Each structure stands twice: as C-alpha cells, then as structure tokens.
Amino acid sequence: MAGAPLELAEWRAGVSELVTVCCERWGLRVGEAYVPGACGHVVRAELPDGTPAVLKLVWPHRESEQEADALERWDGEGAVRLLDRDDDLHAFLLERCEPGTFLAGSPDALDVLVELLPRLWTSGEGFRPLAEEAEWWLEHRADEREDRRLGDVMVQLLQELAPSQGEQVLVHQDLHAENVLAAEREPWLVIDPKPLAGEREFSVAPIVRSFELGHSKRQALYRLDRLTADLGLDRERARGWTIAQTIAWSGGGSNFFETHMDTVHWLLEDA
C-alpha cells in the first residue's frame, strides 16, 4: 500500500475493511477476534477447505517489518507456522494454536523456554542487525529518560555490547511468557516475533524481565542465572543486554514502565 505510514489510531479505524479484503484474497470465513494486541489485529479464521487458521493484520512499524520473514525462517520449528502472507496488506495467515493458553500459566514455563530458545537460533542472515538497532536506540531513546542516569547506563552498555558480539543468529527480542501458546502440533509454540540478527545473550532479556513468571529480585535473578547456565551463555553480557533493552523499550508511556524499571534496578544492584 503506497503512501506515508499510517498512525496507529488511523490504521485501527480501517481494520474492518482490511479484514474484508483479506477474506476475499484468501477465501476466508472469519470468526471471533482475539484480544487486541498493541500493534495488531488477530482474528480466528477458516480456510476454504475448513482448516482452522488465524488472520493477523499488523500495523506497519519498525519492529514488525520482518515478522513474517522470521516465521518463514523457522518454518514451524518451535514457532507457529506461517501459511501465507500479503506484504502489501501487512497481513498473514498462521496456523491456529489450540487451546492457545499462555505459557505464563505453566509451572514449567522456564523449562519450556530453555528448550525453545536454541531451536529459534537459526541463521540471522537477512535480518536487521542488533548493532543497527542499538544505534537506533542511542539516537532515538537515550534522551527519553526522566532519570538521566538510566539513559547514561543504556548508552554505556550499548556502546560496549553492540560492537563486541559473538555469533549472529536469529533472535526474538520479545520472547516473554505470553508470546508462547499451548498448541496441538507441539505442546508450545512461539508467536509474535520481533526479529533481529544478534548474539544469543540478547535473547534472554525479555524472559528475565517477564514479570508474568514472578516479579521479585530473587525471581528475576534466578531466571538470569538459570537461562545463562543451562544455555551456556555469558551471564554478564546477558545481564547488560537485559538492562539496556529494557531501558530502551520502556520510554514513551510504556504500560509496564514501573514494573520494568524494578527489574533494571535489581540487575544494576547485582553488578
């Protein structure tokens, strides 16, 4: 679709029309919508042959640009399978996860994430580099902090970590416990990738701050220790990436600002 990018509210106002266009494009029958995400519209659908599916429409923004590419790269290996895509409509069809409950409700959540992460670390070739994303954070996010000290911490960490990374793999920079769903093809499948090519240590950041798995200093540090030990990762680099990305992602009126800043302070205290 040509023209300047739409603001989120303007895009949401046209979602019903986009659903209609997608139904005609793929011959879909649509059902009940899922709870709206921050930047998308997801609805239950059936393919012409009756196969259950999900229609996902995405507001075009920086972090969503390569979502479908990541799903194609994984090809159902530990992640929801991409059935089809229409890049002009910013729409894609996905396999449906049933019963679709969140991993956050499972007592084995951390075990599941430890098993899933290595399966996602495929080739990062063709994806935006984490180093480039870090430069963008430095340019656009460093001055958003009310607490100037946190902005300085982010700058220092990014300047140290970004140029000194190890092997570049495909990483899901938003892999928290509500972006993994119970499914039938596999017990658990990853959804909603915000992909980058970066070192493995960066992958644990959203899990360490995943307050759905428990929100205390002890629980956050346990997740950091468990993930880095079980996956053979550099704990200090993982700690640094978690602090830096959490600060970068917690500006601009984040709904979970105070909760995420708790995690940042706990990790800083652990230095």
N, C-alpha and C positions, 0 to 999 in steps of 0.2 A: 504494500500500500504506500503510495507516494505521499510526499508532503512532510511537514515538520512533525516531530514526535508529539503524541497527544499527552496532555496531563492526565494523571490517574483518574480524577473525577470525570473528565470528559470521556475517557476510554470506557469507564464503567457505564456511563449513560448509553453507550452504543453496544453493550454486550449482547442484549437480546437479539439485535439484528445480526451480530456475528454468529450467534448460535444458529439462527435460521440459515445463514449462508453455509455454515459447516454441515448442517443436516442435508442440504441439497448437494453439497460437494461429495459427501460420503454415503448418502442414503441412510442416515441415522434416524433412529427413534430415540428421543431423549426423555429421561425421567427426572427424578429429584436431583436438585443441585446439592453439592456438599457445602459445608460451612465455608464462606468466602475466605480466601487467603489474602495476604497483604497486597499482592500484586497480580492476582489471577482469578479466574472463574472456572470452576470444575464441576462437571455435571455427569451423572450416570447416563450411559447410552447403550444402545444395542446396534450391532452391525446388521446389514441386510439379511445375513443368514442366522440372526438371533444370538450371535456371540456377545456376551457381556463385555462392555468396554467403558472407557472414561474419555470424555471430551474435555480437554484442557485448553483454555484460552489464556494467553499471557500478555499482560501489559508490557509493551516493549521498553525495556530499560537495561542498563548496563549489566547487571548481574544475571539477567535471564537470556542474554544473547546466544549462548551456546548450550542451553539446557538440552535441547533435542539432540545435539551432537554428542553430548555425554551419554545420553541414553542409548544412542546408536552404538557408541564405542563399547559400552558394557554389554549390549545385546542380551539383556536379561540375566546376566551373571551377577546375582546378588542384588539386582535392581529391577524395578518394574520395566516391562518390555515395551518399547516403542513400536506401535503398529503402523502408524503413518504420520505424516507431517505436512503442513502447508505453511511455508515460511512467510508468504505474503500476508496470510491471515494471522500469523503468530499463533497458530493452533496446531495441536497434535492429538492423536488418538493413542491411548495407553491401554494395556491390559488392566482389568479391574482386580483390585485386591479385596478378597473376601475372607474373613469378616471385616478386615480393614481397621482393626483396633490398633491403637498406638503402642509402640514398644515401651513407652514410658510406664505403662501399667504392668509390665512384666518384671518379676523378681530377678530374672536372668538377663536383664537389659544389657549390662556391661559385657557379659559373656558373648551375647549376640553381636555387639559392636566390635569386639575384639576379633570375632570370626569374619565379619563382613568387610572390615577395612582393607585387609590385604587383597581381597577379591576386586576391590574398586581401583587398586593402584596399578592400572594398566598404563599404556603409553600416553603421555601428555602431549604428544606431538599435535600441533594444530590448535591448541587451546591457549588462551591468553596467559602469559607467564605471571606467576605470583610476583616476581620482581617488578613487572609493569604495574600490577595492581597496587603494590606497595608505594610506588611513585605517585600513583593517583591519590592514594590516601594522604600522602605527605603534602600534596598540592591542595587538596580539597577539604581535608578533615583535620589538619593539625591545629587550626585556629578556632575550631568549633567548641573547644572545651571551656566550660566556666572555670574549671580548675586548671590553671595554666600548667601546673606541674604534670598533670596527666598527659597533656599534649606533648610536653617535653619528653616524657617517658616513651610515648609512642614513637616520636621522631628518632630517639636514640636507638630503640630496639630495631626499628625498621632499617635504619642505616647500617646496623651491624648484621642483621639476619639476612636481608634480601640478597646482598652480593656474595654471601658465603654458603649458599645452599648446597645440599647434596643432590643426588639423582632426581631428575624431574619426572614426576608421574602425574596421572590424572587425580586430582583431589576434589572432594566435595566440601566446599567451605561452609556448609550449613547443615552438617550431618548431626542434628540433635535427635533426641529420643522421640520426637513427634514427626520426624521425617523418615520413619521406618514403620511399615504397616504389616500386620498379620495377613498372610495370603495362603492360597491353596497350592500353587506350583512349588513354592518353597515356604517354610514357616514364616520367614520375614523377608520383606523386600524394601529396598531404599527408594525414596521418591524425591522429587523437587531438587535436583542437583543445581548448585551454583558453581560451575566447574572452573578450575584453574589448573595450570601446569605448575607444580611446585614440589618441594620436598615433603616427604612423608610426615615429618614432625608437625607440619602445619595442620594436618588432618584432624588432630585431636582437639584443637581449640574449641569447636562448638560442643564437643562432648564434655570437656572439662567444665564448661560453664552451663551445662544442661541442667538447670535447676529442677526440671521435672524428675531428675534422678536423685534429688536431695539437695537442699540448699543450706550448707554449712561449710565452714572452713575445712573441717575434717573430711567431709564427703567430697569436696572439690579436689583436695589434695590426694585423696585416695584414688579418684578417677585418673588424675595425672600420673600417679605412681603406677597404678595397675596397667594403664594403656602403654606407657613407655616401657615398662619392664616386660610385659607379655609380647610386645611387638618389636622389641629390640631398638627402640628409638632413643635419641639423645634427650634426656629429661629437661635439661636447661634450655635447649632450643625450643622444645615443645612448650615449656612454661613461657618463654619470651614471645612466641607467636600467639599464644592464647591471650596474653596481656595486650599485645599490640593490636590484634584484630578485634578484640572486644572493645577496646577504646575507639578504634576506627569506626566500628559498627554501631556505637552507642550514642551518636550525636543526632541532631535533627529531630528531637522529640521522640526518641525510641520509647516504646511502651514498657520496656523492661530495663530502663536506664539504671534505676537504683539497684535492682537485683544484680545486673551485670557488673556494676561498679563494686558491689560487695566482693565478687569473685576476683576482680582486678586487685583490690586491696589485699585480699587473702594471699594471692600469688606474689604480690610485692613483698609482703611480710615474710614470705618463705625464702627470700633471696639469701 
